[in-house]
Amino acid sequence: MQAATQVMLSGFLTFGVPLIWAVREVIVLRRPPSGSWPGDEPRPPEPQPLPPDAPKRLPECLIPKLQPMVKPARVLEKV
């Protein structure tokens, strides 16, 4: 094989095949305009943050419940 042929084939494998593959992927993956595919509905709006003066409360499940104070039973010792 001549040197020029080897250089051309090497260049084609290095740059040509990936370039052709990339062009093919762009053509295959080209999508129609937005909204024409099923499931392309717009996302629901994100919830707005509370105003700074809004009361901030924890949910009831995160508020600790205080146990009533129970006096410990006296232990009688034999003397």
C-alpha positions in Angstrom: 0.0 0.0 0.0 1.3 3.4 -0.9 1.9 6.0 1.8 -0.6 8.4 0.3 -3.3 5.8 0.4 -2.5 4.8 3.9 -2.6 8.5 5.0 -6.0 9.0 3.3 -7.5 5.9 4.8 -6.2 6.8 8.2 -7.7 10.3 7.9 -11.0 8.9 6.8 -11.2 6.5 9.7 -10.1 9.2 12.2 -12.3 12.1 10.9 -14.6 10.8 8.3 -16.4 7.9 10.0 -17.2 9.9 13.2 -18.3 12.9 11.2 -20.6 10.8 9.0 -21.9 9.0 12.2 -22.6 12.4 13.9 -24.5 13.7 10.8 -26.6 10.5 10.7 -27.5 10.9 14.4 -28.5 14.5 13.9 -30.8 13.5 11.0 -32.2 10.5 12.9 -32.8 12.4 16.1 -34.4 15.5 14.5 -37.7 16.1 16.2 -40.7 17.7 14.8 -41.7 21.1 16.3 -42.6 21.3 20.0 -46.0 20.1 20.9 -46.5 17.7 18.1 -45.2 14.7 20.1 -47.5 13.1 22.7 -46.3 14.0 26.1 -44.9 17.4 25.1 -47.3 19.3 27.3 -45.8 22.2 29.2 -44.6 21.4 32.7 -46.9 22.7 35.5 -45.6 25.9 37.1 -43.3 25.6 40.1 -44.8 26.6 43.4 -44.1 30.2 44.4 -42.1 30.8 47.6 -44.0 32.1 50.6 -43.8 35.8 51.4 -41.3 36.7 54.1 -44.1 37.6 56.6 -46.0 34.3 56.2 -46.0 32.2 59.3 -43.7 29.2 59.1 -45.1 26.2 60.9 -43.9 22.7 61.1 -46.2 19.9 60.2 -47.9 18.2 63.2 -45.9 15.0 62.7 -42.6 17.0 63.2 -43.7 18.8 66.4 -42.5 16.8 69.4 -45.1 15.7 71.9 -44.1 16.3 75.5 -44.7 13.5 77.9 -46.4 14.3 81.2 -44.0 14.5 84.1 -44.2 11.3 86.2 -42.4 11.1 89.5 -40.2 8.1 89.8 -41.4 5.4 92.2 -39.5 5.4 95.5 -37.4 2.4 96.1 -37.6 1.2 99.7 -34.4 -0.3 101.1 -34.1 -2.7 104.0 -32.0 -1.4 106.7 
